[in-house]
Amino acid sequence: MKVHYGPVTELEVDAIVNAANTQLRHGGGVAAAIVRAGGRVIQEESDRIGWCDLGKAVATTAGMLKARYVIHVPTIDYAHGRRASIDDIYQGTRAALELCRDLGLRSAAFPLLGAGIVGVPAREVAQAMARAMTESPDIESTLCAYSAADVRAVEGLAAQ
């Protein structure tokens, strides 16, 4: 596992992971940034998929991003008023890595899932995600730290 200090959208990887909502409507946070950088096709494909449960993952193409796919991992369910738990984030990270394997991908970049709008403590998120990533050494995983809080959260989790 590697750490990148900056936006997930600037990396050249096989897949960029998105912190989505279960309805796959990408209106805020990192999801909106990914759609702005990659183009409307990401939202259009998400609309066709329509739903993904917490702890799961689905993929769309990546539009104009430097990646082949965007893998969407929901961290909030507005329809049922539910926010992802640390276990949901761990399971979602594992699901994203499994989807990478299924798609024949070798690398993925992840934001801190649920640490932004959803409000899960960033250090707990980073630790859960790092655990899932170390269990999948066949996928070159990069954890992205965007804010000052993200940087503190990932401190000491990977060699630079």
C-alpha positions in Angstrom: 0.0 0.0 0.0 1.2 3.5 -0.9 0.1 6.9 0.2 -0.5 9.9 -2.1 -0.9 13.4 -0.8 -3.4 15.1 -3.1 -6.6 14.5 -5.1 -7.5 10.9 -6.1 -8.4 12.2 -9.6 -4.8 13.1 -10.5 -3.5 9.6 -10.3 -2.8 7.3 -13.3 -4.1 3.9 -12.1 -6.4 1.2 -13.4 -9.2 2.2 -11.1 -10.2 5.3 -9.0 -12.4 4.4 -6.1 -15.3 6.8 -5.4 -17.0 7.4 -2.0 -20.5 7.2 -3.3 -24.1 7.1 -1.9 -26.2 4.0 -2.4 -28.3 5.7 -5.1 -25.1 6.5 -7.0 -25.9 10.2 -7.3 -22.6 12.0 -7.4 -23.5 15.5 -6.2 -21.0 16.3 -3.5 -17.6 15.7 -2.0 -15.1 13.4 -3.8 -17.9 11.9 -5.9 -18.7 15.3 -7.5 -15.0 15.9 -8.0 -14.6 12.6 -9.8 -17.5 13.3 -12.1 -16.2 16.9 -12.8 -12.8 15.5 -13.8 -14.1 12.4 -15.6 -17.2 13.7 -17.3 -20.9 13.1 -17.4 -20.5 9.5 -18.6 -19.7 8.4 -15.1 -23.0 9.7 -13.7 -24.9 8.4 -16.8 -23.5 4.9 -16.2 -24.2 5.2 -12.5 -27.8 6.1 -13.3 -28.2 2.9 -15.3 -26.8 0.8 -12.4 -29.1 2.7 -10.0 -28.2 1.3 -6.6 -25.4 -0.3 -4.6 -25.6 -1.3 -1.0 -23.2 -0.2 1.8 -20.3 -2.6 2.0 -20.5 -3.4 -1.7 -18.9 -2.0 -4.9 -19.9 -1.4 -8.6 -17.9 -0.1 -11.5 -18.4 2.4 -14.3 -15.9 3.5 -17.0 -13.7 6.5 -16.0 -14.5 9.0 -18.8 -11.6 11.4 -19.2 -9.8 10.4 -16.0 -6.4 8.7 -16.3 -8.0 5.5 -15.1 -9.9 2.8 -16.9 -12.7 2.4 -14.3 -14.3 4.2 -11.4 -15.3 1.8 -8.6 -18.1 3.2 -6.5 -18.2 2.2 -2.8 -21.3 3.7 -1.0 -20.7 5.2 2.4 -24.1 6.7 2.9 -27.7 5.6 2.3 -29.9 8.7 2.2 -33.0 6.6 1.3 -32.8 4.8 4.6 -31.0 7.4 6.7 -27.9 5.1 7.3 -24.3 6.0 7.4 -21.5 3.5 6.8 -19.9 1.9 9.8 -16.2 1.0 10.0 -17.1 -2.5 9.1 -19.1 -1.3 6.0 -16.0 0.7 4.9 -13.7 -2.3 5.4 -16.2 -4.5 3.5 -16.5 -1.9 0.7 -12.8 -1.6 0.4 -12.5 -5.4 0.1 -15.4 -5.4 -2.5 -13.6 -2.8 -4.5 -10.4 -4.8 -4.5 -12.3 -8.0 -5.5 -13.9 -6.0 -8.3 -10.4 -5.0 -9.5 -9.5 -8.6 -9.6 -12.7 -9.5 -11.5 -11.9 -6.8 -14.1 -8.3 -7.8 -14.5 -7.0 -4.6 -12.9 -3.7 -4.3 -11.1 -3.8 -0.8 -9.4 -6.4 1.3 -7.6 -6.4 4.7 -5.8 -8.8 5.2 -2.9 -9.9 8.4 -1.0 -10.6 7.9 2.7 -14.1 6.4 2.3 -16.6 8.0 4.6 -14.2 10.4 6.3 -15.6 13.5 4.6 -19.4 14.2 4.3 -20.3 11.0 6.1 -18.2 12.0 9.2 -16.5 8.7 10.1 -13.3 9.4 12.0 -10.5 9.6 9.4 -7.9 7.6 11.4 -10.3 4.7 11.9 -11.2 4.8 8.2 -7.5 4.8 7.2 -6.7 1.8 9.5 -9.7 -0.3 8.3 -8.9 0.5 4.6 -5.2 -0.3 5.1 -6.1 -3.6 6.7 -8.2 -4.6 3.7 -5.5 -3.4 1.3 -2.8 -5.5 3.0 -5.0 -8.5 2.6 -5.0 -8.0 -1.1 -1.3 -7.6 -2.0 -1.9 -8.5 -5.7 -3.6 -5.1 -6.2 -1.3 -2.1 -6.0 -3.4 0.1 -3.7 -2.9 3.8 -3.1 -4.6 5.6 -0.2 -5.1 9.3 -1.0 -4.8 12.0 1.7 -6.4 15.2 0.5 -7.0 17.4 3.6 -4.8 18.1 6.6 -7.0 15.7 8.6 -6.5 13.0 6.0 -2.7 13.5 6.2 -2.8 13.1 9.9 -5.0 10.0 9.5 -2.7 8.1 7.2 0.5 9.0 9.1 2.7 5.9 9.6 0.4 3.6 7.6 2.7 3.1 4.6 6.3 3.7 3.5 6.6 6.7 1.2 
